[in-house]
Amino acid sequence: MFNFDYRNPTHIVFGKDRIAEIDKLIPPQARVLVLYGGGSVKKFGTLEAVKQALGTRQQFEFGGIEANPRYETLMRAAALAKAENIDFLLAVGGGSVMDGTKFVALATHFAGDAATLLWNGTAAVDSSKILPLATVATLPATGSEMNAFAVVSHPKGKFGINHAQCYPQFSVLDPSLTFTLPKIQVANGVVDAFVHVCEQYVTYAAEAKVQDRFAEGLLQTLIEVGPITVAQPQDYDARANLVWAATNALNGLIGTGVPQDWATHMIGHELTARFGIDHAQTLAIVMPSLWQVCREQKHTKLLQYAERVWNITTGSDAERIDAAIAKTREFFESLGIKTRLRDYGVAKTDIDDIISALEAHRMVKLGEHQAITPAVSRQILEQAW
């Protein structure tokens, strides 16, 4: 197991009817900017419940954050936050709203060109000027409610950012707030969480038994409750387990002390940027094919995954790995998520554009061994077609 430091300061407020407790968690004199995406938080009453919980505090709203939050949109939110002397940000929505809010927290009082934070990192940010934030999560998927990471879309591509002060101070996780989600969004959430776990687990053995068992438990839980919660959205217990599994998939715990991959995400980001394919759908396309291409490097962990997650114990090593990859693809497809590029109207000739984008964004040494070059990425995409 590698050396590691682990800290997660986010206060999780989990369960039914918890929004009212926001009043106790935000300073009473705070000037609060509530950020959200489309109209669903208004339509289903979540925004109104948040506003009531905020009471007499000075409240401002910024809506319209996209499913892949756009830099230009977020800079308008930052301008509003600065003009109104906002001192607390509250994200109400899914991962994109939460991610976008983290960028607003960094950008509002940043002295330079905020776009440079996307490709140069956040080291230049004055920590004393980062706005505090919290979330009310309405979609279980990204884990953004309990981590310090965000992904922002810019005309130059999709970029990840990270800063220790971007952990939400608190996150309200009420599974019943997610009951009204369209089935495709729930299915996307299951896949997103599943792949988050695999990016930290299906790498190479590092004698991290605790992390492995946690990861395997999350995967088994998602396999069990995923189809139920897609088919039966009002099943509170199934949805509650999905919500908590998605949070734990990317709150840093299972990634401590172990090698991590993330090549599926990096390649997937380019598919979203180029073709507008949902983030989770890109992951379902890329990961099974990446495992096929990189099966030798991942041999030990793929066999462990086959046995412990799917109970595949017979056959040769190659047969068990093939079966595990097939089971994974079948699981995604059972949720209604297609796993081939051609299912989304992507032509084989389009692969050239994706490779060019990876090269332009310096994604030329991906994976836990930094061995996924553009040539290997091409193999993966061709395998995924």
Protein Blocks (a to p, Z undefined) as FASTA:
>chain_A
ZZdddddfbdcdedehklmmmmmmgcfkbccddddfbfmlmmnommmmmmmmnmmaccdd
dehiafbdcfklmmmmmmmmmmnopabdcdeddfklmmmmmmmmmmmmpcbdfklmmmno
jmlpcfklpccdddddfbdfklmmmccbdcdddfkbccddddfklpcfbdcddfklmmmp
cfklmmmmmmmmmmmmmmmmmmcdehiaklmmmmmmmmmmmmmmmmmmmmmmmlmklmmm
mmmmmmmmmnommmgoiacehlmmmmmmmmmmmnopafklmmmmmmmmmmmmmmmmmmmm
mmmmmmmmnopagdcfklmmmmmmmmmmmmmmmnopafbfklnopafklmmmmmmmmmmn
opabgcjkopacfklmmmmmmmmZZ
